[in-house]
């Protein structure tokens, strides 16, 4: 909350600090520092930082630099300017790097050796997954690491090595865990001594829930420590009258009650997954309750499809609302309280133009002034407000404004609008209302009506906390406690509803669920498991600092989740025919293979091995070399899980293009052939078993934008060829039983969840004609069918796919049917992409 009183010098510093991009709260905090504030002021003025249009993260780094400088007197002005320039250019991107920069520059005055500086400060540092794994494996070997009990010390030790000093900590952790899994096998979940099993915060999804130990650790870290661990206990939020606290505790039973309050004017994006996790997860962890409340106060921008999508997305992520409510449920109560606010001389009807209101609120000069209608008689405002409701005024001709404190330095106390006139019918109240409450008036009061114990929101609402408290106290109603945490965003994408709409309507993407987007419906369609998203969010922790995460880090988290939860199938993206000449025409050997070598619970499948097989065209080349181990003329290679290696004896080409069209090989099925240095994937041709499975389209998605931070004119930053469609890929016949089983298991689990949800909703009395209906089908789609194409990537079935054999009406024998159309989406690659090759 901003201070109610401040001296002019501090106000001036806050204004200066916010001019470079600092949030109001951070600016106030820095201005109070007697050492850092004058240093930051000097930096801004000497290097004209305000003109550089920094984002909030860069501005925060400049502020952090001033704090570090207050503890060090060793830098000259040119060296300070050098660091500022490196921050502005995006070279220094963390506080750790800034501290390293100061440490480097103190003994190295200008002129500065750029390459040496970059190396010391981690500028431009990169490491491939292969190099990372190599470092980890060498460390484990040299230090005789013996098992999972050494996981924590190993991670900490590796982070301190020169090779990994600047590596992404999460990537190091994930890679260490992967190497441990490969080296020591699966880690058994163990219940902490003396503790009961934690209550789950979300429901298991599609048979691939988080391991129990990981889940328990995530809850301990996220909900019991840090920001969430420091939240007040129910009833600990101060009230203007003691009886308000008593009534609140009587209603809630002293439990945690939260709410997730989305505006139904667009589809949820990846950033919302954190808000959903925080609100639903915190309530569940504390045996409390969480509302889904639609903030439907702007009928001009709300659509029914958004209501339905929000509800389905929350359920898909694994959460069930205790009650589904709408701000419009309380329109009558809100109107009555608006009247009461006028009667208490704390609101008035204003007829100023929008431009005049902006001037009065100081948006032109930075200092507010009283509206000419501010002191109109109470009776007059009551009559005018009634006139607004009765249709006397058109939009923007009259507004109800709160009479707050124009002397307060917080702009959220400068007579915010409480009601405005809109001429749009509401999806629920139809034409009953011509006036609608604003967010600033509605949010805190509905939190109060619903007895919310913890009103959790993101840090951009810090300044709003003061007006939130003011309105509740002005009306003598129960006052929830608003607490703010840092929001989640991903680099390399956009989540602005306006910009997303421009992409969709401009035809740059194929709808709101285009897998190149980061809306949650797009991530679902792409095949990202909901459990992977929740696992990722929980791994970030919850604090007041914003989380601006690289997409590579997000995708690595998805890989880690998928690695041990989905089966592996043989697959070739670009088939090249191979005839094994020393096998009979009718040769067939049925090979039983595990669906995952380290997860026996996923089962096995049986595939044919025949005279005619297909390999990936990328696994063959005409010119051999010492460092090439796959197939070439005269060379031997192994086939994954096949009985024999094969040797290429000759090949055929297309006369017109010269392209290789078929390989002639022999099976090394006599004697003891030398173990090949490489194994490649393959799929056999065998019509009786339906092999191979032909994929009509395999869709491979790349980054939609060239930049990590797309500019305001984002359309010019759209990357060419962000979608690659491959036709005719082949998958082993194990795909068919996997498809049917995946959908059947997901539907069965969804039915169990839905029955529980419907029962709970009935007990909560939250269903009405306008509430989206709870159904098992909301949780089940083609994306439930996921697998790893061995040595290729992770894939999921797209919603465009038509597969008759997956239905109950089809034959019990899975296989391709008339009219089937198979479409696969690449979820993520097996390792980080450097980007699509030119």
C-alpha positions in Angstrom: 0.0 0.0 0.0 1.4 3.4 -0.9 1.9 5.7 2.1 -0.8 8.2 2.8 1.7 11.0 3.5 5.0 11.7 1.8 7.5 14.6 1.7 7.9 16.4 -1.7 11.5 15.1 -2.1 10.4 11.5 -1.8 7.5 12.1 -4.2 9.9 13.6 -6.7 12.2 10.5 -6.5 9.2 8.2 -6.9 8.1 10.1 -10.0 11.7 10.0 -11.4 12.1 6.3 -10.7 8.8 5.3 -12.2 9.8 7.2 -15.4 12.4 4.5 -16.2 9.9 1.7 -15.9 10.0 0.8 -12.2 6.7 -0.2 -10.7 5.1 2.2 -8.2 5.9 -0.1 -5.3 9.5 -0.7 -6.3 10.0 3.1 -6.9 8.6 3.8 -3.4 10.8 1.2 -1.9 14.0 2.5 -3.6 13.2 6.1 -2.8 13.2 5.2 0.9 16.8 3.9 0.7 19.1 6.7 1.9 22.1 5.1 0.2 20.6 3.7 -3.0 18.2 6.5 -3.9 20.7 9.2 -4.6 22.9 6.8 -6.6 19.9 5.7 -8.8 18.9 9.4 -9.2 22.5 10.2 -10.5 22.5 7.2 -12.8 19.2 8.2 -14.4 20.2 11.8 -14.8 23.8 11.3 -16.0 22.9 8.5 -18.5 19.5 9.7 -19.6 18.0 6.3 -18.7 14.4 7.6 -18.8 14.7 8.0 -22.6 15.8 4.4 -23.1 12.3 3.0 -22.6 13.2 0.0 -20.4 10.9 -2.7 -19.5 10.2 -3.4 -15.8 12.8 -6.1 -15.5 15.6 -3.9 -17.0 14.5 -1.0 -14.7 14.6 -3.4 -11.8 18.2 -4.3 -12.7 19.2 -0.7 -12.9 17.7 -0.3 -9.4 19.6 -3.4 -8.2 22.8 -1.9 -9.7 22.3 1.2 -7.6 21.9 -0.9 -4.4 25.1 -2.8 -5.2 26.9 0.4 -5.9 25.9 1.7 -2.5 28.0 -1.1 -1.1 31.0 -0.6 -3.4 32.9 2.6 -4.0 35.3 1.1 -6.6 33.7 2.1 -9.9 34.3 5.2 -11.9 31.7 7.0 -14.0 32.8 5.3 -17.3 32.6 1.9 -15.7 29.1 2.7 -14.3 28.0 3.8 -17.8 29.4 0.6 -19.2 27.2 -1.5 -16.9 24.2 0.6 -17.6 24.7 0.1 -21.3 25.1 -3.6 -20.9 21.8 -3.7 -19.0 20.0 -1.6 -21.6 21.4 -3.8 -24.4 20.0 -6.9 -22.7 23.5 -8.4 -22.1 23.3 -8.3 -18.3 20.0 -10.0 -17.4 20.3 -10.9 -13.7 21.4 -9.5 -10.4 24.0 -12.2 -10.2 25.5 -11.0 -13.4 25.5 -7.4 -12.2 27.3 -8.3 -9.0 29.8 -10.2 -11.1 30.2 -7.2 -13.3 31.1 -5.0 -10.4 33.5 -7.5 -9.0 35.2 -7.7 -12.4 35.4 -4.0 -13.0 36.8 -3.0 -9.6 40.3 -4.4 -10.5 39.9 -3.8 -14.3 39.4 -0.1 -15.0 38.7 1.2 -18.5 39.4 0.5 -21.3 37.4 -2.7 -20.7 38.2 -6.0 -22.5 34.7 -6.9 -23.7 35.4 -10.7 -24.3 37.0 -11.1 -20.9 34.1 -9.1 -19.3 31.5 -11.3 -21.0 33.3 -14.5 -20.0 33.5 -13.4 -16.3 29.9 -12.3 -16.2 28.2 -15.1 -18.2 27.2 -12.8 -21.1 26.1 -14.9 -24.0 26.8 -18.2 -22.1 25.2 -21.2 -23.7 25.6 -24.9 -23.2 24.0 -27.7 -25.2 22.0 -30.5 -23.5 24.7 -32.9 -24.6 27.5 -30.9 -23.0 25.5 -30.5 -19.9 24.9 -34.2 -19.6 28.6 -34.9 -20.3 29.6 -32.6 -17.4 27.2 -34.3 -15.1 28.2 -37.8 -16.1 31.9 -37.0 -15.7 31.3 -35.5 -12.2 29.3 -38.5 -11.1 32.1 -40.8 -12.3 35.0 -38.8 -10.9 33.3 -38.3 -7.5 31.9 -41.8 -7.0 28.4 -40.6 -6.6 26.5 -43.6 -5.3 22.8 -42.9 -5.5 19.7 -40.7 -5.1 20.8 -39.7 -1.6 23.6 -37.6 -3.2 21.2 -35.7 -5.5 21.1 -32.4 -3.6 24.9 -32.2 -2.9 25.5 -33.1 -6.6 23.3 -30.3 -7.9 24.9 -27.8 -5.6 28.4 -28.9 -6.4 27.8 -28.7 -10.2 26.3 -25.2 -10.0 29.6 -24.2 -8.4 31.8 -25.6 -11.2 33.4 -23.1 -13.7 31.8 -24.9 -16.6 28.2 -24.6 -15.2 28.6 -21.3 -13.2 26.2 -19.5 -15.6 24.0 -22.5 -16.7 20.3 -22.2 -16.1 19.8 -23.7 -12.5 16.5 -25.4 -13.5 18.1 -27.0 -16.6 21.0 -28.2 -14.4 18.6 -29.7 -11.9 16.5 -31.4 -14.5 19.5 -32.8 -16.3 21.0 -34.1 -13.1 17.7 -35.8 -12.2 17.6 -37.4 -15.7 21.1 -38.7 -15.5 20.4 -40.0 -12.0 17.3 -41.8 -13.4 19.4 -43.4 -16.2 22.2 -44.3 -13.8 20.5 -45.4 -10.6 17.0 -46.2 -11.8 13.7 -44.8 -10.6 13.6 -43.1 -7.2 11.1 -44.6 -4.8 8.7 -42.1 -3.2 9.1 -41.9 0.6 6.7 -40.3 3.0 8.4 -37.7 5.4 8.7 -39.1 8.9 6.1 -38.0 11.3 4.0 -36.3 8.6 0.6 -37.3 7.1 0.1 -37.6 3.4 -0.5 -34.1 2.1 -3.9 -33.4 0.7 -3.6 -33.2 -3.1 -4.1 -29.8 -4.7 -5.2 -31.2 -8.0 -6.6 -34.3 -9.5 -4.4 -36.8 -11.3 -4.7 -36.3 -15.1 -4.9 -39.0 -17.7 -3.0 -41.6 -15.8 0.2 -39.5 -15.7 0.2 -37.8 -12.3 3.3 -36.3 -10.6 5.3 -38.8 -8.6 4.1 -38.6 -5.0 7.5 -37.4 -3.6 7.8 -34.6 -6.2 4.2 -33.5 -5.4 4.8 -33.5 -1.7 8.0 -31.5 -2.1 6.3 -29.0 -4.4 3.6 -28.4 -1.8 6.1 -28.0 1.0 8.1 -25.5 -1.1 5.3 -23.5 -2.7 2.5 -23.5 -0.2 4.3 -23.6 3.1 7.4 -21.5 2.4 8.1 -18.2 0.8 5.3 -15.8 -0.3 2.5 -18.3 0.3 4.0 -19.5 3.6 4.0 -16.0 5.0 0.3 -15.2 4.3 -1.9 -14.4 7.2 -4.0 -16.9 9.0 -7.8 -16.8 8.3 -9.2 -14.0 10.4 -5.8 -12.3 10.7 -6.8 -9.5 8.3 -7.7 -6.4 10.3 -11.2 -5.1 10.3 -12.7 -1.7 11.0 -15.2 -3.4 13.4 -14.6 -6.6 15.4 -18.0 -8.0 14.5 -17.1 -8.2 10.8 -14.2 -10.5 11.6 -16.5 -12.7 13.7 -19.1 -13.0 11.0 -16.5 -13.9 8.4 -15.0 -16.6 10.6 -18.4 -18.0 11.3 -19.2 -18.2 7.6 -15.9 -19.9 6.6 -15.3 -22.0 9.7 -11.9 -20.4 10.0 -10.8 -22.0 6.7 -9.0 -20.5 3.7 -11.3 -19.3 1.0 -9.9 -18.0 -2.3 -11.2 -17.2 -5.8 -10.0 -17.2 -9.4 -11.7 -14.2 -11.0 -11.0 -14.1 -14.8 -12.6 -11.7 -17.2 -14.6 -13.7 -19.8 -13.3 -11.6 -22.7 -10.7 -14.0 -24.1 -9.0 -17.4 -23.7 -6.7 -18.1 -20.8 -3.0 -18.1 -21.5 0.0 -19.7 -19.9 0.4 -16.9 -17.4 -3.1 -17.7 -16.0 -1.9 -21.2 -15.1 0.1 -19.7 -12.3 -2.9 -17.8 -11.0 -5.0 -20.9 -11.2 -2.4 -23.0 -9.4 -1.9 -20.4 -6.7 -5.6 -19.8 -5.9 -6.9 -23.4 -6.2 -3.7 -25.0 -4.9 -3.4 -22.8 -1.8 -7.0 -23.4 -0.9 -6.7 -27.1 -1.4 -3.5 -27.4 0.5 -5.2 -25.7 3.5 -8.4 -27.8 3.3 -10.2 -24.7 2.1 -12.4 -23.7 -0.9 -11.9 -21.8 -4.1 -14.5 -20.1 -6.2 -14.4 -19.7 -10.0 -15.9 -16.2 -10.3 -16.4 -14.7 -13.7 -15.8 -10.9 -13.6 -18.5 -10.2 -16.1 -18.9 -6.5 -15.7 -18.2 -5.5 -19.3 -20.9 -7.0 -21.6 -19.4 -5.2 -24.6 -16.4 -7.7 -24.7 -17.8 -10.8 -23.2 -18.8 -13.9 -25.1 -20.3 -17.2 -24.2 -17.4 -19.2 -25.7 -15.0 -17.6 -23.2 -17.1 -18.7 -20.2 -17.2 -22.3 -21.4 -13.5 -22.4 -22.3 -12.3 -20.9 -19.0 -14.3 -23.5 -17.1 -13.1 -26.4 -19.2 -9.5 -25.2 -19.0 -9.5 -25.0 -15.2 -10.9 -28.6 -15.0 -8.4 -29.8 -17.6 -5.5 -28.4 -15.4 -6.8 -30.7 -12.7 -8.9 -28.4 -10.5 -12.6 -28.3 -9.6 -14.2 -25.0 -8.5 -16.1 -25.2 -5.2 -18.7 -22.8 -6.6 -19.1 -21.1 -10.0 -20.2 -17.5 -9.4 -20.5 -14.3 -11.4 -20.0 -10.7 -10.5 -23.4 -10.2 -12.1 -24.9 -12.4 -9.3 -24.4 -9.3 -7.1 -25.5 -6.5 -9.3 -28.4 -5.6 -7.1 -26.2 -5.6 -3.9 -23.5 -3.6 -5.7 -26.1 -1.0 -6.8 -27.4 -0.7 -3.3 -23.9 -0.2 -1.9 -23.2 2.5 -4.6 -26.3 4.3 -3.4 -25.1 4.0 0.2 -21.7 5.3 -0.8 -23.4 8.4 -2.2 -25.4 8.8 1.0 -22.2 8.8 3.0 -20.8 11.6 0.7 -18.2 9.3 -0.6 -19.3 9.2 -4.2 -20.7 11.6 -6.7 -22.0 11.7 -10.3 -19.6 13.3 -12.8 -20.6 14.6 -16.2 -17.0 15.5 -17.4 -15.7 14.2 -20.7 -13.1 11.4 -20.7 -10.4 14.0 -21.5 -11.5 16.2 -18.7 -11.5 13.3 -16.3 -7.9 12.4 -17.3 -6.8 15.9 -16.7 -8.6 16.0 -13.3 -6.9 12.7 -12.3 -3.5 14.1 -13.1 -2.8 12.0 -16.1 -1.5 15.1 -18.0 0.3 16.9 -15.1 0.9 14.2 -12.5 -1.2 16.1 -9.9 -5.0 15.6 -9.5 -7.5 18.4 -9.1 -11.1 18.3 -7.8 -13.8 17.6 -10.4 -16.2 20.4 -10.7 -19.0 18.0 -9.7 -17.2 16.7 -6.6 -19.1 18.8 -4.1 -22.5 18.6 -5.6 -25.3 17.9 -3.1 -25.8 14.3 -2.0 -29.5 14.4 -3.1 -28.5 15.6 -6.5 -26.0 12.8 -7.0 -28.6 10.3 -5.9 -31.1 11.6 -8.4 -28.5 11.7 -11.2 -27.4 8.1 -10.4 -31.0 7.0 -10.6 -31.1 8.8 -13.9 -28.1 6.9 -15.1 -29.9 3.6 -14.3 -33.1 4.7 -16.0 -31.4 5.5 -19.3 -31.3 9.2 -19.0 -27.7 9.3 -20.2 -25.7 7.9 -23.1 -22.3 6.2 -22.5 -19.6 8.7 -21.3 -22.2 11.3 -20.5 -22.3 10.4 -16.8 -20.2 8.3 -14.4 -20.4 7.6 -10.7 -17.0 8.4 -9.2 -15.7 7.6 -5.7 -14.8 10.6 -3.5 -11.4 9.4 -2.3 -8.3 11.4 -1.2 -6.8 13.7 -3.9 -3.9 14.5 -1.5 -2.7 10.9 -1.4 0.3 10.2 -3.6 -1.3 7.0 -4.9 -3.2 7.6 -8.2 -5.6 4.7 -7.2 -7.0 7.2 -4.6 -7.8 9.9 -7.1 -11.6 9.5 -7.5 -11.8 6.3 -9.4 -14.9 5.5 -11.5 -17.4 3.2 -9.8 -20.2 3.0 -12.4 -20.5 3.8 -16.1 -23.2 3.8 -18.7 -23.1 1.0 -21.3 -25.7 0.2 -23.9 -24.9 -3.5 -24.4 -27.2 -6.3 -23.2 -25.6 -8.5 -20.6 -25.5 -12.3 -21.3 -27.1 -13.1 -18.0 -29.1 -10.0 -16.9 -30.2 -9.1 -20.5 -31.5 -5.5 -20.7 -32.2 -5.0 -16.9 -29.2 -2.8 -16.4 -27.9 0.3 -18.4 -25.1 0.9 -15.9 -22.3 -1.5 -14.9 -19.8 -1.4 -12.1 -16.1 -1.1 -12.7 -13.5 -3.6 -11.6 -12.3 -1.1 -8.9 -15.7 -1.0 -7.4 -16.8 -4.6 -8.0 -13.8 -6.7 -7.1 -13.3 -5.9 -3.4 -17.0 -5.9 -2.6 -17.6 -9.3 -4.2 -14.6 -10.6 -2.4 -16.3 -9.3 0.7 -19.7 -10.9 -0.2 -18.1 -14.2 -0.8 -16.0 -14.1 2.4 -12.7 -14.5 0.7 -9.9 -14.9 3.3 -7.0 -14.4 0.8 -7.5 -12.2 -2.2 -4.4 -13.3 -4.2 -3.5 -11.3 -7.3 -0.4 -10.2 -9.3 1.9 -7.3 -8.4 0.5 -4.8 -10.9 -2.5 -4.5 -8.4 -0.3 -3.4 -5.5 -1.4 0.2 -5.8 -5.0 -0.9 -6.0 -4.8 -2.5 -2.5 -5.3 1.0 -0.9 -8.5 1.7 -2.8 -9.6 -1.9 -2.2 -9.3 -1.3 1.6 -10.7 2.2 1.4 -14.0 1.1 -0.3 -14.6 -1.8 2.1 -14.0 0.4 5.2 -16.1 3.3 3.7 -19.1 0.9 3.5 -18.4 -0.9 6.8 -18.2 -4.3 5.2 -15.9 -7.2 5.8 -12.5 -6.4 4.3 -10.5 -9.3 2.7 -6.7 -9.0 2.6 -5.2 -8.5 -0.9 -1.8 -10.0 -1.3 0.3 -9.7 -4.5 2.7 -12.2 -6.2 4.8 -11.9 -9.4 3.1 -12.9 -12.6 4.4 -15.5 -15.0 5.3 -14.7 -18.6 7.3 -16.6 -21.3 9.8 -15.0 -23.6 9.4 -15.3 -27.3 5.6 -15.1 -27.3 2.7 -12.7 -26.6 -0.3 -13.1 -24.4 -2.1 -9.7 -25.0 -5.7 -10.5 -25.9 -5.6 -7.6 -28.4 -2.5 -8.8 -30.1 -3.6 -12.5 -30.1 -6.9 -11.3 -31.7 -4.9 -9.5 -34.4 -2.9 -12.7 -35.1 -6.0 -14.8 -35.4 -8.1 -12.3 -37.5 -5.0 -11.6 -39.7 -4.6 -15.3 -40.6 -1.1 -15.5 -39.1 -2.2 -18.4 -37.1 -5.0 -21.0 -37.4 -7.3 -19.9 -34.6 -6.9 -19.3 -30.8 -5.8 -22.9 -30.3 -3.0 -22.9 -32.9 -0.2 -24.8 -31.2 2.2 -22.1 -31.9 0.4 -19.9 -29.4 0.6 -20.0 -25.7 -3.0 -19.9 -24.9 -3.9 -22.9 -22.7 -6.2 -24.3 -25.3 -3.3 -24.1 -27.8 -1.0 -25.9 -25.4 -3.6 -28.5 -24.8 -4.1 -29.1 -28.5 -0.3 -29.3 -29.0 -0.4 -32.2 -26.5 1.3 -30.6 -23.5 0.0 -32.6 -20.4 -1.7 -30.4 -17.8 0.4 -32.1 -15.2 3.5 -30.8 -16.9 2.2 -27.3 -16.8 1.4 -27.5 -13.1 4.7 -29.2 -12.4 6.5 -26.3 -14.2 4.6 -23.6 -12.3 5.2 -25.2 -9.0 8.9 -25.6 -9.7 9.2 -21.8 -10.2 8.0 -21.0 -6.7 5.8 -18.1 -5.8 7.3 -14.7 -4.8 6.7 -11.0 -5.4 9.2 -11.1 -8.3 7.9 -11.6 -11.8 8.9 -14.8 -13.6 9.9 -14.0 -17.2 10.9 -17.5 -18.3 12.6 -18.6 -21.5 10.4 -20.9 -23.6 13.3 -23.3 -23.8 13.1 -23.7 -20.0 9.4 -24.3 -20.2 9.8 -26.9 -23.0 12.6 -28.7 -21.0 10.2 -29.0 -18.1 7.7 -30.6 -20.5 10.3 -33.1 -21.7 11.2 -34.1 -18.2 7.6 -34.8 -17.4 7.0 -36.7 -20.6 10.2 -38.7 -20.4 8.9 -41.1 -17.8 5.2 -41.0 -18.4 4.5 -41.7 -22.1 5.3 -44.9 -24.1 7.9 -45.0 -26.9 7.1 -46.1 -30.4 9.2 -46.7 -33.4 8.7 -44.0 -36.0 10.2 -42.7 -39.2 9.4 -39.1 -40.3 10.7 -39.4 -43.9 10.5 -43.1 -44.9 13.1 -44.6 -47.1 12.4 -48.2 -48.3 14.8 -51.0 -47.4 14.7 -54.4 -48.9 16.6 -57.1 -46.9 17.6 -59.3 -49.8 18.7 -62.4 -47.9 15.3 -62.8 -46.2 12.5 -64.7 -47.9 9.6 -62.8 -49.4 7.2 -64.2 -46.8 9.5 -63.8 -43.9 7.9 -62.3 -40.7 9.1 -62.4 -37.1 6.8 -61.0 -34.5 8.9 -59.0 -32.0 7.7 -58.2 -28.5 9.1 -54.9 -27.2 8.5 -52.8 -24.1 6.7 -49.5 -24.5 9.2 -48.0 -22.2 12.5 -49.6 -21.2 12.5 -48.1 -17.7 8.7 -48.0 -16.9 7.4 -51.6 -17.1 4.0 -50.5 -16.0 3.4 -49.0 -19.5 3.4 -52.6 -20.9 4.6 -54.1 -24.1 3.6 -54.4 -27.7 4.3 -56.7 -30.6 5.5 -55.6 -34.0 6.5 -57.4 -37.2 10.0 -57.6 -38.6 9.9 -58.5 -42.4 11.9 -58.4 -45.6 10.7 -54.9 -46.4 11.2 -52.2 -43.8 11.5 -48.4 -43.8 14.1 -46.3 -42.1 14.3 -42.5 -41.9 15.9 -40.9 -44.9 18.1 -38.9 -42.5 19.7 -42.1 -41.3 21.3 -42.8 -44.7 23.9 -41.0 -46.8 26.0 -41.9 -49.8 29.3 -40.5 -48.4 30.7 -42.2 -45.4 33.1 -40.8 -42.8 34.9 -41.8 -39.7 32.6 -39.8 -37.4 29.4 -41.1 -39.1 27.9 -44.2 -37.6 24.6 -44.7 -39.3 23.9 -46.3 -42.7 25.9 -45.8 -45.8 26.9 -48.1 -48.7 28.9 -51.0 -47.4 28.2 -50.0 -43.8 26.5 -52.0 -41.0 24.0 -50.5 -38.6 21.8 -51.9 -35.9 18.0 -51.7 -35.8 16.3 -50.9 -32.5 14.9 -54.0 -30.9 15.2 -56.0 -34.2 16.9 -59.4 -34.2 19.7 -58.6 -36.7 21.9 -55.7 -37.8 21.8 -54.9 -41.6 24.4 -53.9 -44.1 23.8 -51.8 -47.1 24.9 -53.6 -50.3 23.4 -51.3 -53.0 20.8 -48.7 -53.6 18.3 -47.4 -56.3 17.8 -43.8 -57.4 15.2 -41.8 -59.2 16.5 -41.4 -62.8 15.1 -37.9 -63.0 16.4 -36.4 -59.7 19.1 -38.8 -58.6 17.5 -39.1 -55.2 17.9 -42.4 -53.4 14.6 -44.3 -53.4 15.4 -47.7 -52.1 18.2 -49.4 -50.2 19.2 -53.0 -50.8 20.6 -54.6 -47.6 21.4 -57.9 -46.1 20.6 -59.1 -42.6 23.7 -60.1 -40.6 21.9 -63.2 -39.4 24.7 -65.7 -39.6 27.6 -66.3 -37.2 28.4 -63.6 -34.6 28.2 -60.2 -36.3 30.2 -57.4 -34.8 28.1 -55.2 -32.5 27.2 -52.1 -34.5 28.2 -48.6 -33.3 24.8 -47.2 -33.9 21.1 -48.2 -33.9 18.4 -46.6 -36.0 14.6 -46.7 -35.9 12.6 -48.6 -38.5 9.1 -49.7 -39.3 8.2 -52.9 -41.2 5.8 -53.4 -44.1 3.3 -56.1 -43.1 -0.3 -55.7 -44.4 -1.9 -58.5 -42.2 -1.0 -56.6 -39.0 -1.6 -53.2 -40.5 2.0 -52.2 -40.5 3.1 -49.5 -41.1 0.7 -47.0 -39.7 0.7 -44.1 -42.2 0.4 -40.6 -40.7 -1.4 -38.2 -43.1 0.1 -35.1 -41.5 2.8 -34.6 -38.9 2.8 -31.0 -37.8 6.1 -29.6 -36.5 5.9 -26.2 -34.8 8.7 -23.7 -34.4 8.9 -20.3 -32.7 6.3 -17.9 -34.0 8.4 -14.9 -33.3 12.1 -14.1 -34.1 12.7 -12.1 -30.9 12.6 -13.1 -27.3 10.6 -10.0 -26.7 8.4 -9.3 -29.7 8.2 -5.5 -30.4 5.0 -3.5 -30.3 4.8 -3.9 -34.1 4.9 -7.6 -33.5 3.6 -8.6 -37.0 7.0 -7.7 -38.5 8.7 -10.0 -36.0 6.7 -13.1 -37.1 9.2 -15.9 -38.1 8.8 -17.4 -41.6 8.1 -21.1 -41.8 7.0 -21.6 -38.2 4.9 -24.6 -39.2 6.3 -27.6 -41.1 3.8 -30.2 -42.3 5.3 -33.6 -43.1 3.2 -36.1 -45.0 3.6 -39.9 -45.0 5.5 -40.5 -41.8 5.2 -44.0 -40.5 4.6 -45.4 -36.9 4.7 -48.9 -35.7 1.4 -50.8 -35.2 1.7 -50.4 -31.5 0.1 -47.1 -32.2 -3.4 -48.5 -32.6 -3.8 -50.2 -29.2 -2.1 -47.3 -27.5 -4.6 -44.9 -29.1 -7.6 -46.9 -28.0 -6.3 -47.5 -24.5 -5.2 -43.9 -24.0 -8.7 -42.5 -24.8 -10.5 -45.2 -22.9 -8.4 -44.7 -19.8 -8.7 -40.9 -20.0 -12.5 -41.1 -20.3 -12.8 -43.6 -17.4 -10.8 -41.3 -15.2 -12.7 -38.3 -16.3 -16.0 -39.9 -15.4 -14.8 -40.6 -11.9 -13.6 -37.0 -11.5 -16.8 -35.6 -13.0 -19.1 -37.6 -10.7 -17.3 -36.2 -7.7 -17.4 -32.7 -9.1 -21.1 -32.8 -9.8 -21.8 -34.1 -6.4 -19.7 -31.4 -4.8 -21.3 -28.7 -6.9 -24.8 -29.8 -5.9 -23.7 -29.6 -2.2 -22.3 -26.2 -2.9 -25.5 -25.1 -4.6 -23.5 -23.4 -7.4 -25.3 -24.6 -10.5 -27.7 -22.5 -12.4 -28.9 -22.3 -16.0 -25.9 -20.0 -17.0 -23.2 -22.1 -15.4 -21.1 -24.2 -17.8 -22.1 -27.8 -17.4 -19.6 -30.3 -15.9 -18.9 -33.3 -18.2 -16.3 -36.0 -18.6 -15.9 -35.1 -22.2 -14.4 -31.7 -21.2 -11.3 -33.6 -20.0 -10.9 -35.9 -22.9 -9.7 -35.1 -26.4 -7.4 -36.5 -29.0 -4.4 -34.9 -27.2 -4.7 -37.7 -24.6 -2.9 -39.9 -27.1 0.8 -39.1 -26.5 4.0 -41.0 -27.3 7.7 -40.6 -27.9 8.7 -41.3 -31.5 11.9 -43.1 -30.7 14.9 -40.7 -31.5 12.4 -38.3 -33.1 10.3 -36.2 -30.7 7.2 -36.3 -28.5 3.9 -36.4 -30.3 0.2 -36.1 -29.7 -2.9 -36.7 -31.8 -4.4 -33.5 -33.1 -8.1 -32.6 -32.8 -8.3 -32.7 -36.7 -7.6 -36.4 -36.7 -10.4 -38.8 -37.5 -9.9 -42.3 -36.1 -13.0 -44.6 -36.2 -11.2 -47.5 -34.4 -11.0 -45.4 -31.3 -14.7 -45.5 -30.7 -16.6 -48.2 -28.8 -18.8 -48.9 -31.9 -15.8 -49.9 -33.9 -14.3 -53.4 -34.0 -12.3 -54.5 -31.0 -9.4 -55.0 -33.4 -7.8 -51.5 -33.7 -6.6 -50.4 -37.1 -7.2 -47.9 -39.9 -10.8 -47.6 -41.2 -12.3 -46.0 -44.2 -12.3 -42.2 -43.8 -9.6 -42.1 -41.1 -7.3 -39.2 -41.2 -4.2 -39.3 -38.9 -2.7 -36.0 -37.8 0.1 -35.7 -35.2 1.4 -32.6 -33.5 5.0 -32.4 -32.2 4.7 -31.6 -28.5 8.4 -30.9 -28.0 11.6 -32.1 -29.5 13.9 -34.6 -27.7 16.3 -31.8 -27.0 16.2 -28.0 -27.3 15.9 -26.8 -30.9 18.4 -24.3 -32.1 15.7 -23.2 -34.5 14.4 -24.4 -37.8 17.2 -24.8 -40.3 17.2 -22.5 -43.3 
